[in-house]
Amino acid sequence: MINMDLNIFFYELDSTFKKGDIKEAETLCLKWMDDAQKETNLPAVLAIANELGGIYRVTSRFEAGKNAYGIAIQTIKLLKMENTEQHGTTLLNLASVYAASGKNTEALRLYEQAAEIFERAGLNNDYRLAALYNNISHVYDEIRELDKAEINAERSLKIIESLPEFPVERATTYTSLACIYLKQKRYAEAERNLFTAEQIFKAQSGRLNPHYAATLSAMGELYFHLGNYILSINYFEQALELIKDSYGENISYASTCRNLAQVYEKIGNYTRKKDYEVMAAEIEERVNKI
């Protein structure tokens, strides 16, 4: 493939994602990566490595994701692009892999590096800074520093609400805030944010956005806390279906199975509880071997 055209790569990749075939997307990226490396086409290597890292992250192959983003970081150095917006974006992506694998200290360090780059570049009203604040919020949420989580989610929402061209990012941020409210037992505020997020996702054309699964899962948790177990099961099962269709049976799928097991225990259906616990354990074992 001489003088490869990245526009063709992104067109083919986008078409594959629209079909919901993440395995085909990985195969496509690996083929293009092989060609890019043979040609020593560093800009192409950088672009494709970032896409591969994202695929590995959502399929819970965290070491492969770190390796892909590591290639991207090294390529940035070779291209003398350190401290550029592209560098910041790649650091953000790498941090997301560390966060997803529970390495919160390293994730925060990388997020802070990315934030410094974005702020120096004047990206104070850019969706990437909004995404960064949202991701930082997730990490603080995980380590139970809920005040810091809320502050960063609100920073993200303030930016993203001024950018109407990014509805999915807006819905994702409403969901992030709702998850914080759930932990603080602020259920009315959580419900309001989740309904807003749900309406945004439902208004989008085409296939359901994979990020909608987090909203569905949060709604399942909300109604579990409110004692509406039938509605909780309904939302968790919708989340399960969307996760599987989008990413396969990854660690988020296993987590949702465990949530469903808890709900079925509450209503006394111990057979379904056991089914979901076994399913979760099998997925967790498989993911941990990767």
ZAMARGU-4260 file (C-alpha; in steps of 0.2 Angstrom, whole numbers, plus 5000, padded with zeros to 4 digits):
<rodrens>
0) 5000/5000/5000 | 5010/5015/4994 | 5007/5033/5000 | 4993/5026/5011 | 4978/5038/5012
5) 4972/5039/5030 | 4955/5046/5025 | 4952/5029/5017 | 4957/5020/5033 | 4946/5031/5044
10) 4931/5028/5032 | 4933/5009/5032 | 4935/5009/5051 | 4920/5020/5054 | 4910/5009/5042
15) 4916/4994/5053 | 4911/5002/5069 | 4894/5006/5062 | 4891/4988/5059 | 4896/4985/5077
20) 4910/4972/5072 | 4924/4976/5084 | 4934/4961/5079 | 4934/4966/5061 | 4939/4984/5067
25) 4954/4976/5075 | 4959/4966/5060 | 4958/4981/5049 | 4969/4992/5061 | 4982/4978/5062
30) 4983/4977/5043 | 4985/4995/5041 | 4997/4996/5055 | 5008/4983/5047 | 5008/4993/5031
35) 5012/5009/5040 | 5027/5001/5049 | 5033/4994/5033 | 5033/5011/5025 | 5039/5019/5040
40) 5024/5031/5039 | 5025/5038/5056 | 5009/5049/5055 | 5000/5034/5050 | 5007/5023/5064
45) 5002/5037/5077 | 4984/5037/5071 | 4982/5019/5069 | 4990/5015/5086 | 4978/5027/5095
50) 4963/5018/5087 | 4970/5001/5092 | 4973/5007/5109 | 4954/5011/5110 | 4949/4994/5104
55) 4960/4985/5117 | 4953/4996/5131 | 4935/4993/5127 | 4938/4974/5125 | 4947/4974/5142
60) 4964/4969/5135 | 4973/4982/5145 | 4991/4977/5142 | 4988/4977/5124 | 4981/4994/5125
65) 4996/5001/5135 | 5007/4994/5122 | 4997/5002/5108 | 4997/5019/5116 | 5016/5016/5120
70) 5019/5015/5102 | 5009/5031/5099 | 5019/5040/5113 | 5036/5034/5105 | 5030/5040/5088
75) 5026/5057/5095 | 5043/5058/5101 | 5051/5053/5084 | 5039/5066/5076 | 5045/5079/5088
80) 5027/5082/5093 | 5029/5082/5112 | 5018/5094/5121 | 5006/5096/5106 | 4988/5093/5107
85) 4990/5076/5099 | 5002/5072/5113 | 4989/5077/5126 | 4976/5067/5117 | 4987/5051/5117
90) 4991/5054/5136 | 4972/5055/5139 | 4969/5039/5130 | 4983/5030/5139 | 4977/5036/5156
95) 4960/5029/5152 | 4968/5012/5150 | 4976/5013/5167 | 4960/5019/5174 | 4950/5005/5167
100) 4962/4992/5174 | 4961/5000/5191 | 4978/5009/5191 | 4971/5025/5197 | 4987/5033/5203
105) 4996/5031/5186 | 4979/5037/5178 | 4979/5053/5188 | 4997/5057/5184 | 4994/5055/5165
110) 4978/5064/5166 | 4987/5079/5174 | 5000/5079/5161 | 4987/5079/5147 | 4978/5094/5157
115) 4993/5104/5157 | 4996/5102/5139 | 4978/5106/5134 | 4977/5121/5146 | 4994/5128/5139
120) 4987/5126/5121 | 4972/5137/5126 | 4959/5123/5124 | 4948/5129/5138 | 4932/5127/5128
125) 4937/5111/5119 | 4928/5094/5120 | 4945/5086/5123 | 4947/5096/5140 | 4929/5092/5144
130) 4932/5073/5141 | 4948/5075/5152 | 4939/5082/5166 | 4926/5069/5165 | 4939/5055/5165
135) 4947/5063/5180 | 4930/5063/5189 | 4928/5044/5185 | 4945/5041/5194 | 4941/5051/5209
140) 4924/5042/5209 | 4933/5025/5210 | 4944/5030/5224 | 4928/5038/5234 | 4934/5056/5233
145) 4917/5061/5228 | 4919/5080/5231 | 4934/5080/5219 | 4924/5069/5207 | 4909/5081/5207
150) 4920/5096/5204 | 4928/5088/5189 | 4911/5082/5182 | 4904/5099/5184 | 4919/5107/5175
155) 4917/5095/5161 | 4898/5099/5160 | 4901/5117/5159 | 4912/5115/5144 | 4902/5102/5135
160) 4885/5112/5137 | 4893/5126/5126 | 4896/5113/5112 | 4880/5108/5105 | 4889/5098/5091
165) 4894/5085/5105 | 4878/5078/5111 | 4885/5061/5116 | 4899/5068/5126 | 4885/5079/5135
170) 4875/5064/5139 | 4890/5055/5145 | 4894/5069/5157 | 4876/5069/5164 | 4878/5051/5167
175) 4895/5054/5176 | 4887/5067/5188 | 4872/5055/5191 | 4884/5041/5196 | 4892/5053/5209
180) 4874/5058/5216 | 4870/5039/5217 | 4885/5037/5229 | 4879/5052/5239 | 4861/5045/5240
185) 4855/5061/5230 | 4843/5050/5221 | 4831/5064/5214 | 4846/5073/5206 | 4853/5057/5199
190) 4837/5052/5191 | 4835/5070/5183 | 4852/5068/5176 | 4850/5051/5170 | 4833/5055/5161
195) 4842/5070/5152 | 4856/5058/5147 | 4843/5045/5141 | 4834/5057/5130 | 4850/5063/5122
200) 4855/5046/5118 | 4838/5041/5111 | 4838/5056/5100 | 4853/5051/5090 | 4851/5042/5074
205) 4857/5025/5069 | 4863/5011/5081 | 4862/5015/5099 | 4879/5023/5105 | 4889/5011/5116
210) 4891/5024/5129 | 4872/5023/5132 | 4876/5007/5141 | 4883/5016/5156 | 4867/5027/5157
215) 4857/5011/5157 | 4867/5003/5170 | 4866/5018/5181 | 4847/5018/5180 | 4848/5000/5185
220) 4857/5005/5200 | 4846/5020/5204 | 4830/5009/5204 | 4839/4995/5214 | 4842/5008/5228
225) 4824/5015/5226 | 4817/4997/5228 | 4810/4996/5211 | 4818/4979/5207 | 4808/4975/5191
230) 4813/4991/5183 | 4831/4989/5189 | 4832/4972/5180 | 4825/4979/5164 | 4838/4993/5164
235) 4853/4981/5168 | 4848/4969/5155 | 4847/4983/5142 | 4864/4988/5147 | 4870/4970/5146
240) 4864/4968/5128 | 4871/4984/5122 | 4888/4980/5130 | 4889/4963/5122 | 4883/4970/5105
245) 4896/4984/5106 | 4911/4976/5114 | 4908/4958/5118 | 4908/4950/5135 | 4921/4962/5143
250) 4924/4967/5161 | 4909/4979/5161 | 4898/4965/5155 | 4904/4955/5170 | 4901/4969/5182
255) 4883/4971/5175 | 4880/4952/5178 | 4885/4954/5196 | 4873/4969/5198 | 4859/4958/5191
260) 4864/4944/5203 | 4861/4956/5217 | 4844/4962/5211 | 4838/4944/5208 | 4844/4940/5226
265) 4833/4954/5232 | 4818/4946/5224 | 4822/4929/5230 | 4826/4922/5213 | 4842/4912/5218
270) 4843/4902/5202 | 4845/4918/5191 | 4857/4925/5204 | 4868/4910/5203 | 4867/4910/5184
275) 4873/4928/5183 | 4887/4925/5196 | 4894/4910/5186 | 4893/4920/5170 | 4903/4935/5179
280) 4916/4923/5186 | 4919/4915/5169 | 4922/4932/5161 | 4933/4939/5174 | 4944/4923/5174
285) 4945/4925/5155 | 4949/4943/5155 | 4962/4941/5169 | 4971/4928/5158 | 4973/4941/5144
</rodrens>
